Amino acid sequence: MVSTMLVRDLVAGYNGTDVLKGINLDIHPGKVTALIGPSGCGKTTLLRSMNRMNELTKKSHVHGQIKLNGEDIFAMDPMLLRREVGMVFQKPNPFPMSIRENVLYGVKASKLKVNYDEIVQTSMYKAAIWDELKERLGDNAFGLSLGQQQRVCIARSLAVSPSVILMDEPAASLDPSSAAKVESSIVALKEEYTFVIVTHNMQQARRISDYTVFMFLGEIVEAGETAQVFEAPHRTETRDYIQGKFG
């Protein structure tokens, strides 16, 4: 089931300094929402707040409300939340084990009673990596290309059946061909999952997202359907950023 997330009056930061300054945002189910804005504007902090990963950073703070299908995420068990709201990072982070065990890591950690072989095949197929690696499942994931590693990490996230997938610059470290495959996977999967993606790549945001959120200095300047934000932005700051006048 795809999920809705609602962010209300969210303030978050580190070492006593607010990075997010009262964020209000609706994340639409079964859609791709892109977070854009210059470095340091709070995109990654917002993303990490959505599955409480900020709490893993010392001296972090968060106030406000985030609801997942109406349930307050700050009242949920963090481990259960992160199973429901998965994360894919900018730099591929496979574990030093076989491809198969990488995909099954979260499944086994959560003690899910599922058919392992079926989960591996289904997750890797959805991540557009099954055909490439189905004969190499026993190989160490460190031996893969960066693009393959990233798609294995996506498969690992999918294996625990999340409803929301957060992605922090998922294609930034990849070559164009691998980046295109990751983008294709996201577009193909968006009816099954809710995606929130941080990207500095304006072309990527325009290609794959349904909604775009422009952030600046810890606040949301503009949010709306991607076509509207890019073609007819309401705010001068949005237009200037999209046109590359600052960043």
N, C-alpha and C positions, 0 to 999 in steps of 0.2 A: 504494500500500500504506500503510495506517495504521500508525503506529509507537508503540512503547512507550518511555518514558523513565524511567530510574531515577536518583534523586538520593540520594547517600550521603555523610553526614558533611560536608556542604557548609558551608564558612565563607567569607564574602565581605564585602568592605567597601571603604572609601576612606580615604586619608590615615592609614592605620594603625589605624583604628577598625573593628571588626567590626560589620556590619549584620546578617548572617546568622550564627547561632551553632550550627552543627551540624545542618543540615537533612537529614532522611531522608524521602523521598516517592516513591511510585510513581504515574506518570502513565499512566492506562489508555488503551489504543488505541481509536480510534473513539468516544471519549466527550468530553464537555465538563467540564473541571475548573475550578472557580472559586476564585480566591484572594481571600479577604476578610480584613479587619482594619483597624485604624485607620491613619491616615497615619503614615508613618515606621516601620512594623513590618517592612518588608523585602520586601513583595510584588513591587514593581517590580524590585528587585535580584535576586530569585530568578528572575523572568521573564527578565530580561536575561542572566542567567547561562546560561540554557538554549540560547542561540545565541551566547554569548561576546561579546555587545555590551558587557559591562562592560569588556572590554579596551580599548575605544575611549575610556574615561575615564581621565585621568591619575591616577596614584597609586592605582589600584585594585588589589585583591588577591583571589585566590580559591584555596582549597584544598579538597580533597575530590574527589568523583567524580560525574560525570553520564554516564550511558550512553544512547545512542540505538540501540535494537535490539541491545544488547550491545556496541556500539563506544564507546570512550572519546572523548567529543567534544573533549577537550583534546588529543587526538592527531590530530584531523582538520584539514584545511585549513579555516580560518575561513570563507572564501568559499563553499566547497562545503557546509559546515555550514549557513550562513545561507540557502542555496538549499533545503536540506532542511527547515530549521526557520525558517519565515517569521515576520515581525513586522508587526503593524498597531498604530499608535500612537494615543494619545488624541486628539491634534489631527491632522486630515487633513493629509497632507504630499504633495500631488501635485507633480509637477515642472512647470516653465513650458514646457509643450509640449502637443501635442494629446492628446485622450483616448486615441486609438489608440496613440500613442507612449508614453504613460504606462503603459498595460497591457503593452506589449512591452518596456519598459525593461530589466527583469531578463533577459528571454529573449535580447535582443540583447547585453547585457553578458556573458552566459554563453555566447554564440555557439551557442545551441541550434539544431539543424537541425529546425525544425518548420514547419508551415503557419501563417504569421502570421495570416491572416484567420480561420482555424479557431480558433486559440488566443484571439484577441480575442473572438470571439463566445462561445466556450465559457466563458471565464473571466468575462466580464461577465454571462452568463446565470446562472452559479452565484452571482454576487454580487448577483443580483436588480436589475441596472441596465441590462441589454441593451435591453429594450423601451423604456425611457425615453430612451436615448441612441444607439440604433443609427443614427439619421439625423444625428447630430452628432459623429461620430468625429473629424472634422477640427478641431473647436472646441478652443480652449485650455481645459484643465481648470480653470484659475483662474476661469473664468466660471461654474462650476457652484455649486450650493448646497453647504453643508457636508455635508449628508447624501449627496448625490451624489458629492462628492469622496471621502468615506470609503469608499463602495462601490466607486469606481474604484480606490482604494488596496487594497481587499480583492481585487479582480480582478487587480491587479498582482502581489499576493502569490501568488495561485492560479496565475498564468500559468506559473510556473517549476516547477509540479508538486511542491510541498512535501508532506511527510507529516505535519508538525506545524505548527500555526499558533498563534503567541503573540499575544495581544491585550491591550493596556494601556488599560483604560477606553475601549473602542472606540466607545461610544455617549454618553460623558459630555458632549460638546460639541454634541450633536445635539438637534433638536426631537423631541417624542414620536413623531411619525409616522415620521421617519427612523430613530429608534432602534429602533422596532418592526420596520422592514424589515431592519435589520442583524441583529437578534435572530433573525428568521425565516430569514435566510440561514445563520446559524450552526447553527440546529437542523436545517435541511434538509441541511447538508453534513457533519454530524458522523459519519456512517457512512463517509465517504470520507477524513476527516482527523481527527487528534487535536488538540483545542483546549485551550489553557490561557489563562484569561481573568482579568485583574485587574479587580475591580469594587468600588465602594463602595455600589452599589445592591443592597440585600438582595433586593428583589422580582425584580430581573433575575437575580441568582444563583439564586434559587429557581425561576424560570421556565425557564431554559435549561440549567442545569448538571446533570450526572449525579452529580458528586462535588464536595464543597466542602471547602476547607482554610482553617481559621481560624488566622491568624498574629497574634502579639503579641510585641513587643520582640525581634524577630529569631528567634523560635522558632515551631514549629508546636504550637499548643495542642490542636487537634483536627482530624482528617481522617476523612472517611467519605462514604457515600452522602448526597446532598443532603437527601433526605427525613428521614433519621435526624438529621443535624446540625441541621436547622431544627426538627424536631418533637420530638426527644428527645435533645438534646445531653448528652454525658456530663460536660462540664465547666461549672462555674458561670460562668466567664469567657465561654465561648461563648454561653451563654444571655443573659447580660447585654449582650453586644455586639449580638446579633441583636435584642434588645428595645430597643436604643437607649439603654441606661443609661450607656454611655460610648462614645467614638469620637474 
